[in-house]
Amino acid sequence: PWIDGVKIAHPETGNLMSRIPDVGNPWLDAGIVPFSTLQYNADREAWSEQYPADFVTECFPGQFRNWFYAMLAMATMMDNSAPFKNLLGHRLVMNESGQPMHKSDGTAIWFEEAAEQLGVDTMRWMYLAQNPAVDLRFGTRHPDQPITIETPEGPLDQTAEGVPTCTVTSRPADEVRRQLLIPLWNSYAFFINYARLDEFDPASPAVPVADRPEMDRWILSNLQALVTTCRNSLSEFNAAEACRATAALIDDLSNWYIRRNRRRFWRSRDEDTGDGGRDKLAAYQTLHTVLVTLSKLVAPMIPFLAERMYRNLVAGNDPDSDDSVHLNDYPEADPGLLDGELNQRMATAQQVVRLGHRLRDESNQRVRQPLPELRFSTSDPARLAAVGPLADVIAEELNVKQVTACPSLDELVRYVYKPNLKTLGPRYGKLLGAIRQELPGIDPDLLAPLRDGQDVTLSIDGQDVSLGPDDVLTETQQSSDWICGDDQDVQVALSTILTDELLREGMARDCIRGVQQMRKDSGLEIQHRIRLGYHAEEPEAARAIAEWSETIRGETLADSLDPSETVPADGAHDVKTGSVTVQVWIITTE
């Protein structure tokens, strides 16, 4: 070719440089590795034991035309085989703003910086939980903020490559810690603290699962469902689904199971319910089983936290157990503990509670303020009846005095449907006028599926009209003393009528919350008992504390709760009770 006529003089020697005739893409060299490195020509039998690869992964945008293609091309040429069984191509790792990270401008995050500042378990979870089809916005390196990092090996002010270490921040990492790692650790710490006080022995004869409360059987059933999901997802290299399901169970464990069962762990031996302590033992055994199984399930994802939990929960108590969680077999589900009907029933109760919390927020009703009644409904009578037995759980979680399952909430709420002219106009043209006129008068039951995301077909002006959820604007008209809402097939109504008695109970609950925070700030252990004094200038606040004195003392481990006309010289804490403030102080009891 004509380019061969071009000669370039070497700047130092003056020698003329010419085009090299044969130039190969270096990725072709990488593509032959499954044959060359594995000794295809030298030891065909040993090669066949390792070929093809079980799993190959790399960045898809960069490698589908390079390494992936090279391996396929080379394998096709060598023996017309597939060089791998599974190939996962993922998107890019970018900075938090979605921009590439470069060494040249100091924005590239070095491993040492991320590992020590964000945490290695956090990083692993971020990668594994990410949808591989979407860029991972990892974090931000601040090259203008050099930092000395404290490590187990001592202070570190530069990377192995000699680059000064700088501050790294990551909102995604913060979310992983907030939504997953901290709730899991807090659940583990909750168990450890109370198990230590009660001298719980994991080797105690197990309370039969069939004899345990429904809440225990539910979390164990959900755990079996998680084990199945994790095994199936990881075997298909779908780590993101395993992470999603694990995060959901940790949320259920922390925000539902432990919240609903705290009093079973708080109960002292002299407050035994007459069952020989079996209920409390069942609670400990259930939570221990869940935490141990979780440590094994998450071991591939967050290996260091999993190891810490396992060694304390198992290895430190059972000399015959494996020394490390990573030496255990991966958990297998126990079909005998899986109860799909119970899982569905509890899921509906949780849906009612979530919707109830949303309505509380919308009406500015704090959770510590008791409300008189909640009503809920669903179009499925069997589902409605199944959730009925969980009314007490819903009532306690939402702090309402009464929970009522109703066939319908029509007497409290009415839905008005209007056409969305932007979506219907281009489709129905001249028929739009008839739709606009007739839609408000159509039986609301015929249009109800629209609120659940379903389509409906109506006959308007002699023609079939198909309406989707985006084609109709829904207005909710509700009774002035109730706030209503719906989520898919569940409707909930909360009564917002507050009597003086309910207001005083709300003030007492605020007082309990304030004292619990005071205990925490004072560094008191969970078993420490105290004495309380208070000064309330507002008569209604004083009446509320007096009426609920026994409950306040029981919830705060207080031996006494005494009013005072004056505040101690060393001061008191202001505790907001309702709309007024009460001064409260703690006197520790030996």
C-alpha positions, 0 to 999 in steps of 0.5 A: 500500500501507498503508506509503505512509501512514508518513512520517518526518521528516528529523532535520536538515531536518525534511522528510518522507520517503516510500517510493520506489515503484520499488526494484531489487536492485543485482545486477540492474544487475550482471546487465545488464553483459554487454549494457550494458558490451559495447555491445549496443545501440551495436555489435552486431557487436563485442558478439557477438565477446565474448559470451557470457563464456567463464568466470564464477566467484564464491562460490556461496552468495552469488551463485547468487540474486544475480549468477548469477541476474541474468545469466541473467534479463537474458540471457533477457529480452534475447535468450533466450541463455546469458550464459556458457559456463562457470560455477564457483561455489565455497564460502567463504573462512573463517579457520583455525577455520572462522569468517567473517573480518570487518573489524569485529573485526580478523580479516579478512586483508588482501592485503598481510599474506598476500602478504608473510607467506605468499607469493603463490605459496603463496596461489595454490596454496591457492586453485587446489588447493582443492575448490571444494565445500568451504570454504577455511580460509585462515589466522588474523589476530592483531589483537593482534600488530601487525608491520612487514613487510619488502617490496621497496619498504621496511618496511610497517606499515599496509595501503593502507587505513590498517589496521595490519599484523598477524601472519598464520599459516596451517597450510594455507600451511605444508603447501603449502610443506612438501609442494610448494614446498620439494620442488620448489625442493630438486629444482631446487637439487639439479640446479643445484648438481651441474650447475654443478660438472660444467659441464653443457651443456643443448645437448649432443647428447641421449642417446636416451631408448631408451638411458637407464636405466629410471628415466629413461624412467619419470619422462619417461613420468610427465611425459607423463601429467602434461602430459595431465592438466594440459591436460585438467583446466585446459581443463575449469576443474578446477584442483584436479585439475591441482594434485593430479597435479602435486603427485604428480609432484613427490613422485615426482621428489623422493622417488623419482627423485632419491633413486634416482639421487643416485649418478649425479650424485655420480659424479666424472669419474675414477669413470666407468663406462666408458660415456664419461659417457653415463649421467651425461649422461642423468641430467642431461638427464632431470632438466633436461627434467623441471624445464623442463617442470614450470616451464611446467606450473606457471606458471599456478599458481605463476608466480613460482617457475616464472619463477625456475626457467625463467630460470635453466634456459633463458633464461640458457643459450639466447639464442633462447628466450623471455625468460619462462616465461609467453611459452611455449606450454603443454606438449604430451605426447609419446606416444612417451615415454608407457609405461603398462606401465612406469608401472604397474610402477613404481607397484607397486614404490612401493606395496611400498616404502611398505608396507615403510616402514610395516612398519618404523615399526610394528616400530621398525626405522629405515631405516638398519638393514639387514634380511635379507629382504623378500617380497612377493606379489600375486594377479596373476601378471603384475603380480608378474613385472613388478615382479621386475626392480625388486627391486634398486630396492626393496632399496636403498630399503628397505635390505634384503639380499634381495627375493623375489617370492612367489606367496603369503605364506601360510606367514608370515601367516594371516588370521582373519575374524570377523563384525561383529555391529553391521552384520550383526545388523540385516540377518540377524537369526536367521541371525547365529548361523550366520554367526558359527559358519561364517565362521571356518572358510570358506576364507580365499581366498574372503574375501580380496577383503574386504581389497581393499575388495570384497564377497563372497557366501557360502552359509551355512545354505542362504542367500546372504549378501553381506558387505562389508568393514565386515561382517567384522573381520580379524585378522592372525596372523604369524610371530614373526620377520616383520612382515606387512601388505597394501595393496589387492592387495599383501602384504609381509613383512619379516624382523626377524632382526638378525645382528651383521653387520647391526647393525654395518652399521646403525651404519656407516650411522648414522655416515654420516648423522651426518657428512653432518649435520656437513658441512651444519652446517659450511657445507661445499660439496658438492664439499669433501673432508674428513678424519675422526677418531673416538673410539669407546669401545664395541668393537662401534662401533669394529669397525663403523666399521673394517669399513665405513671405505671406504663411510663415506669414499666417502659423506662425501667423506673422504680419511681416517677415523682412530681416536683414543684422545683427543678434540681440545681443540676438541671433537667431535660426538656421533654416535649409532650404533645404541644407542651414541655415537661422537665424530667430528670434521672436518678440512677438506682444501684 
